[in-house]
Amino acid sequence: MDYIKAFIVGGLICVIAQILMDKTKLTPARILVAFVTIGAILGGLNIYDKLVEIGGAGATVPLPGFGYSLAKGVMKEVDNSGLIGVLTGGVKGTAGGITAAIIFGYIMALLSRSRTK
């Protein structure tokens, strides 16, 4: 059942992004920034927590989940370190995901042969 919930929540987030691309003049880059910002705001207000409880990875893997991780990291570091946590919390909260993206991107660059179109 967890897989189905994750699929539905993640799918709904993707459907919203697709509708925004199809029906508005927003570019994918602006939608990306909007989704991360919305995730951070909802995470800071503890609203996104409810969506994470329902959807699990379906809520944490898409772009709003990155904003949510940034907000949660900042809130945790502010509690631990004070005001300096505003600057360090987001980095600490998302370091694992960013590192994985860099490593897997590098591995794929080594394994694939790039060509110009």
C-alpha positions in Angstrom: 0.0 0.0 0.0 2.9 2.3 0.7 4.1 2.0 -2.9 0.6 3.0 -4.2 0.4 6.0 -1.9 3.9 7.1 -3.0 3.0 6.6 -6.7 -0.2 8.7 -6.3 1.3 11.5 -4.4 4.4 11.8 -6.6 2.2 11.4 -9.7 -0.1 14.2 -8.6 2.9 16.5 -8.1 4.1 15.7 -11.6 0.6 16.2 -13.0 0.5 19.7 -11.5 3.8 20.5 -13.1 2.7 19.2 -16.5 -0.6 21.2 -16.3 1.4 24.3 -15.5 3.7 23.7 -18.5 0.8 23.0 -20.8 -1.7 25.7 -19.7 0.6 28.6 -18.7 3.5 30.4 -20.2 5.7 29.4 -17.3 9.0 27.9 -18.3 10.2 24.6 -16.7 12.9 26.5 -14.9 10.3 28.8 -13.2 8.2 25.8 -12.3 11.2 24.1 -10.8 12.0 27.2 -8.6 8.3 27.6 -7.7 8.1 23.9 -6.6 11.2 24.1 -4.5 10.0 27.4 -2.9 6.6 26.0 -2.2 8.1 22.9 -0.6 10.3 25.0 1.6 7.4 27.2 2.7 5.1 24.3 3.4 7.9 22.5 5.2 8.6 25.6 7.3 4.9 25.7 8.2 4.8 22.0 9.0 2.1 21.5 6.4 4.3 19.4 4.0 4.9 16.9 6.9 1.3 15.6 6.5 2.0 15.0 2.8 5.2 13.1 3.6 3.3 10.9 6.1 0.8 10.0 3.4 3.1 9.7 0.4 6.5 8.9 1.8 9.0 8.9 -1.0 6.3 10.1 -3.4 6.4 13.4 -1.5 10.1 13.6 -0.6 11.7 12.7 -4.0 10.1 15.4 -6.3 11.2 19.0 -6.3 8.9 20.2 -3.4 10.6 17.5 -1.3 14.0 19.2 -1.9 12.6 22.5 -0.6 11.1 20.6 2.3 14.5 19.1 3.2 16.1 22.5 3.0 13.5 24.0 5.4 13.7 21.1 7.9 17.5 21.2 7.8 17.5 25.0 8.6 14.9 24.6 11.4 17.0 21.8 13.0 20.3 23.8 12.8 18.6 26.9 14.1 17.5 24.9 17.1 21.0 23.5 17.6 23.3 26.3 16.6 21.2 29.5 16.7 21.1 32.1 14.0 24.1 30.6 12.1 21.9 27.6 11.4 20.1 29.7 8.8 23.2 29.5 6.7 24.4 26.0 7.5 21.2 24.0 7.9 20.1 23.8 4.3 23.5 22.5 3.3 23.6 19.9 6.0 20.0 18.8 5.4 20.5 18.2 1.7 24.2 17.2 1.5 23.5 13.5 1.0 21.1 13.9 -1.9 23.4 16.5 -3.7 26.4 14.2 -3.2 24.6 11.2 -4.6 23.5 13.2 -7.7 27.0 14.4 -8.3 28.5 10.9 -7.9 25.9 9.1 -10.1 26.1 11.9 -12.7 29.9 11.4 -12.8 29.6 7.6 -13.1 27.1 8.0 -16.0 29.4 10.4 -17.7 32.2 7.8 -17.5 30.0 5.0 -18.8 28.3 6.8 -21.6 29.6 8.3 -24.9 28.5 11.8 -25.5 27.7 12.9 -29.0 26.5 16.2 -30.5 23.2 16.2 -32.3 
